[in-house]
Amino acid sequence: MADRAEGDPLLQHLSEAEETRDDFTSDPGVAVETLVARHGVIRAEELAAALAAPVSDPEPFLRLLEEAICPPDLVALPGRPAS
């Protein structure tokens, strides 16, 4: 896609976004801090997606997720049903 992105600003932006995708494998706790800083609050799906992006196996993903959600100051609020 990078070779096609040269003349197309949208494709160039998407290509740059792929290159700068966050990789939280070295410190999964930073994923929560980063997503909260960007959005104020985060959904479980957003955290899962951010942690799953760089890994391909379920076991490493589960270890990363467990480490990311273990801080005692992290508060989980009940979700609202989808409408």
Backbone as numpy.savetxt, mean C-alpha at the origin, in Angstrom:
# Nx Ny Nz CAx CAy CAz Cx Cy Cz
6.00 -0.55 -21.33 5.18 0.63 -21.33 6.04 1.88 -21.33
7.24 1.82 -20.79 8.10 2.99 -20.71 8.42 3.55 -22.08
8.62 2.70 -23.08 8.94 3.21 -24.41 7.74 3.91 -25.04
6.51 3.48 -24.76 5.32 4.15 -25.28 5.01 5.42 -24.50
5.50 5.53 -23.26 5.16 6.65 -22.40 5.83 7.95 -22.83
6.85 7.88 -23.65 7.60 9.09 -24.01 6.71 10.18 -24.58
5.79 9.86 -25.47 4.97 10.87 -26.11 3.62 11.08 -25.47
3.26 10.30 -24.49 1.93 10.38 -23.88 2.07 10.73 -22.40
1.61 11.92 -21.99 1.76 12.33 -20.58 1.07 11.39 -19.61
-0.10 10.85 -19.98 -0.80 9.94 -19.08 -0.01 8.66 -18.88
0.47 8.08 -19.98 1.27 6.86 -19.87 2.58 7.14 -19.15
3.15 8.33 -19.36 4.39 8.68 -18.67 4.14 8.73 -17.16
3.02 9.33 -16.75 2.69 9.40 -15.32 2.48 8.00 -14.75
1.77 7.14 -15.47 1.55 5.77 -14.98 2.86 5.02 -14.88
3.74 5.22 -15.84 5.04 4.56 -15.81 5.85 5.02 -14.60
5.83 6.32 -14.34 6.55 6.85 -13.18 5.95 6.33 -11.89
4.63 6.21 -11.83 3.96 5.69 -10.63 4.38 4.25 -10.36
4.53 3.46 -11.42 4.97 2.07 -11.24 6.38 2.03 -10.68
7.24 2.94 -11.14 8.63 2.95 -10.69 8.75 3.41 -9.25
7.83 4.26 -8.78 7.92 4.80 -7.43 6.96 4.12 -6.47
6.41 2.99 -6.85 5.48 2.26 -5.98 6.17 1.97 -4.64
5.44 2.19 -3.57 6.00 1.96 -2.24 6.28 0.48 -2.02
7.41 0.22 -1.39 7.76 -1.15 -1.02 8.02 -1.14 0.48
7.07 -1.69 1.22 7.14 -1.67 2.68 7.68 -2.97 3.25
8.33 -3.79 2.44 8.79 -5.09 2.93 9.86 -4.97 4.01
10.67 -3.94 3.97 11.72 -3.82 4.99 11.19 -3.26 6.30
10.08 -2.51 6.28 9.49 -1.96 7.50 7.99 -1.79 7.31
7.21 -2.86 7.51 5.77 -2.80 7.26 5.03 -1.78 8.12
5.57 -1.46 9.29 4.92 -0.46 10.13 4.86 0.90 9.47
5.79 1.17 8.60 5.81 2.44 7.88 4.62 2.54 6.93
4.09 1.42 6.49 2.94 1.42 5.59 1.75 2.13 6.23
1.48 1.83 7.49 0.37 2.47 8.19 0.62 3.97 8.29
1.82 4.35 8.74 2.15 5.77 8.88 2.05 6.51 7.54
2.55 5.89 6.48 2.54 6.53 5.16 1.12 6.71 4.65
0.31 5.67 4.76 -1.06 5.75 4.26 -1.90 6.72 5.08
-1.71 6.75 6.39 -2.44 7.71 7.23 -2.01 9.13 6.90
-0.71 9.34 6.68 -0.24 10.68 6.31 -0.85 11.15 4.99
-1.04 10.23 4.07 -1.61 10.58 2.76 -3.11 10.81 2.81
-3.83 9.99 3.61 -5.29 9.98 3.52 -6.00 10.35 4.83
-5.29 10.48 5.93 -5.93 10.77 7.21 -6.37 9.52 7.93
-7.06 8.66 7.23 -7.47 7.35 7.74 -7.24 6.35 6.62
-7.17 5.09 6.97 -6.99 4.06 5.95 -7.98 2.93 6.17
-8.27 2.25 5.11 -9.12 1.06 5.16 -8.20 -0.16 5.15
-8.69 -1.25 5.69 -7.91 -2.48 5.72 -7.51 -2.90 4.32
-8.39 -2.68 3.35 -8.11 -3.05 1.96 -6.92 -2.27 1.40
-6.83 -0.99 1.77 -5.72 -0.16 1.29 -4.39 -0.64 1.86
-4.40 -0.97 3.15 -3.18 -1.47 3.78 -2.78 -2.81 3.16
-3.75 -3.68 2.98 -3.46 -4.99 2.39 -2.90 -4.84 0.98
-3.47 -3.95 0.20 -2.99 -3.75 -1.17 -1.56 -3.20 -1.17
-1.27 -2.27 -0.28 0.08 -1.69 -0.22 1.11 -2.73 0.18
0.74 -3.62 1.08 1.69 -4.64 1.54 1.80 -5.80 0.55
0.73 -6.09 -0.17 0.73 -7.23 -1.08 1.44 -6.93 -2.40
1.53 -5.67 -2.77 2.09 -5.31 -4.08 3.47 -5.90 -4.34
4.42 -5.80 -3.42 5.76 -6.30 -3.74 5.99 -7.79 -3.47
5.01 -8.49 -2.89 5.21 -9.91 -2.58 4.25 -10.76 -3.41
4.67 -11.97 -3.69 3.82 -12.83 -4.51 3.26 -14.03 -3.75
3.75 -14.29 -2.57 3.29 -15.44 -1.80 2.45 -14.99 -0.61
1.46 -15.78 -0.21 0.61 -15.41 0.91 1.34 -15.37 2.26
2.29 -16.26 2.48 2.95 -16.30 3.78 3.73 -15.03 4.10
4.57 -14.53 3.17 5.25 -13.27 3.47 4.26 -12.11 3.64
3.19 -12.12 2.85 2.18 -11.06 2.99 1.58 -11.09 4.39
1.23 -12.27 4.89 0.63 -12.37 6.22 1.59 -11.91 7.31
2.88 -12.24 7.15 3.88 -11.76 8.13 3.97 -10.23 8.10
3.98 -9.65 6.90 4.04 -8.20 6.77 2.80 -7.55 7.37
1.63 -8.10 7.10 0.39 -7.55 7.62 0.37 -7.61 9.15
0.77 -8.75 9.69 0.79 -8.89 11.15 1.72 -7.87 11.79
2.88 -7.67 11.20 3.83 -6.69 11.75 3.28 -5.27 11.62
2.59 -4.98 10.53 2.07 -3.63 10.31 0.94 -3.28 11.27
0.13 -4.26 11.67 -1.03 -3.95 12.50 -0.81 -4.22 13.98
0.39 -4.59 14.38 0.63 -4.93 15.78 0.87 -3.74 16.72
1.16 -2.53 16.26 1.39 -1.45 17.21 0.18 -1.22 18.12
0.41 -1.05 19.43 -0.72 -0.90 20.35 -1.50 0.40 20.16
-0.91 1.40 19.51 -1.62 2.66 19.32 -2.45 2.69 18.04
-2.48 1.60 17.31 -3.29 1.50 16.10 -4.72 1.14 16.49
-5.68 1.94 16.10 -7.07 1.75 16.47 -7.86 1.31 15.25
-8.58 0.23 15.39 -9.45 -0.25 14.31 -10.88 0.12 14.64
-11.51 0.82 13.73 -12.91 1.20 13.92 -13.78 0.26 13.11
-14.98 -0.02 13.61 -15.86 -0.91 12.84 -16.22 -0.25 11.52
-16.26 -1.05 10.48 -16.60 -0.53 9.16 -18.08 -0.40 8.98
-18.45 0.42 8.02 -19.86 0.57 7.67 -20.16 -0.38 6.52
-21.36 -0.92 6.50 -21.72 -1.79 5.38 -21.73 -1.00 4.07
-21.32 -1.66 3.02 -21.32 -1.01 1.71 -22.76 -0.76 1.27
-22.97 0.39 0.64 -24.33 0.69 0.20 -24.49 0.51 -1.27
